[in-house]
Amino acid sequence: MKKPGWLDKLERRWNVTTVQAIVILIVFACTGFTVLFLKEPILSLIADEEDRNWVFTVCYYLLILPIYNIILLIYGFLFGQFNFFWEFEKRMFRRMFGRR
């Protein structure tokens, strides 16, 4: 059975095996769902729903980035892919803030 083309591309891009690529995708999915489920309880602690405006939303997305990255590393560790995600995080922050 032939693998989907997108999976081959991910394997080459990330330099991983098929199983690792699938596990990495699962880690991204788990992290996304966790952040989704944490959003409302976190926002409820900060402000009531009717008090939230676009500035509040922008601030939330800026503040959720470090939380997302920590959760990503935790899931990466739990699924045995910590090194991949640690390198992924370092590359992402280098791109965001420039090489130092």
Stockholm file with secondary structure:
# STOCKHOLM 1.0

chainA/1-100         MKKPGWLDKLERRWNVTTVQAIVILIVFACTGFTVLFLKEPILSLIADEEDRNWVFTVCYYLLILPIYNIILLIYGFLFGQFNFFWEFEKRMFRRMFGRR
#=GR chainA/1-100 SS CCCCHHHHHHHHHHTCCHHHHHHHHHHHHHHHHHHHHHHHHHHHHHCCGGGCCHHHHHHHHHHHHHHHHHHHHHHHHHTTCHHHHHHHHHHHHHHHHCCC
#=GC SS_cons         CCCCHHHHHHHHHHTCCHHHHHHHHHHHHHHHHHHHHHHHHHHHHHCCGGGCCHHHHHHHHHHHHHHHHHHHHHHHHHTTCHHHHHHHHHHHHHHHHCCC
//
